[in-house]
Amino acid sequence: MGTNASYIRKVIALLKNAGLISSQQGKSGYQLTKDPDKMSLLEIYYATQEVAQVHLFQVHQNTNRTCPVGKYIKGAVSPIFEDLESQLSQKLGDQTLQNVIDNLYQESKKY
């Protein structure tokens, strides 16, 4: 499985635009703008998904209002989805890039 270079360039641009990484003129590569233990996964999620909040679930916007399910489905599932998205935001905010680095290191020692 190969890596799509244009996708990597897009992610780098998004991280740079969000101020999470920087580059120096005349030098190749990028640097983090803060220590990995100070960069939350929520910040990275926001930057790479180009959003300001976690939004995972999409309820069909044009439901049939004459259908007994369609009429009430958004109100029925929205509180559940909002709670799950809130929990995910909290978990991503609690985890840092350093946690991922540490996990990668631990995984690499298994092999």
Backbone hydrogen bonds, N-H to C=O, Kabsch-Sander energy under -0.5 kcal/mol:
donor,donor_aa,acceptor,acceptor_aa,energy
5,A,3,T,-0.7
8,I,4,N,-2.1
9,R,5,A,-2.4
10,K,6,S,-2.0
11,V,7,Y,-2.5
12,I,8,I,-2.6
13,A,9,R,-2.4
14,L,10,K,-2.5
15,L,11,V,-2.7
16,K,12,I,-2.5
17,N,13,A,-3.0
18,A,14,L,-1.7
19,G,16,K,-1.4
20,L,15,L,-2.6
21,I,15,L,-1.0
22,S,31,Q,-2.5
27,K,24,Q,-2.2
31,Q,22,S,-2.8
33,T,20,L,-2.2
38,K,35,D,-2.2
39,M,36,P,-0.8
40,S,38,K,-0.7
41,L,92,L,-1.1
41,L,95,Q,-2.5
42,L,92,L,-1.2
44,I,40,S,-1.6
45,Y,41,L,-2.6
46,Y,42,L,-2.8
47,A,43,E,-2.3
48,T,44,I,-2.8
49,Q,45,Y,-2.4
50,E,46,Y,-0.9
51,V,46,Y,-1.5
59,V,57,F,-0.5
63,T,60,H,-0.5
65,R,63,T,-0.8
67,C,64,N,-1.4
71,K,67,C,-2.5
72,Y,68,P,-0.5
72,Y,69,V,-1.0
73,I,69,V,-1.8
76,A,72,Y,-1.8
77,V,73,I,-2.5
78,S,74,K,-2.4
81,F,77,V,-2.7
82,E,78,S,-2.9
83,D,79,P,-1.9
84,L,80,I,-2.3
85,E,81,F,-2.7
86,S,82,E,-2.1
87,Q,83,D,-2.3
88,L,84,L,-2.4
89,S,85,E,-2.3
90,Q,86,S,-2.2
91,K,87,Q,-2.5
92,L,88,L,-2.9
93,G,89,S,-2.3
94,D,90,Q,-1.6
95,Q,91,K,-1.0
97,L,36,P,-0.9
97,L,39,M,-2.4
98,Q,36,P,-1.6
100,V,96,T,-1.3
101,I,97,L,-2.5
102,D,98,Q,-2.9
103,N,99,N,-2.3
104,L,100,V,-2.7
105,Y,101,I,-2.4
106,Q,102,D,-2.5
107,E,103,N,-2.7
108,S,104,L,-2.5
109,K,105,Y,-1.3
110,K,106,Q,-0.5
110,K,107,E,-1.2
111,Y,108,S,-0.9
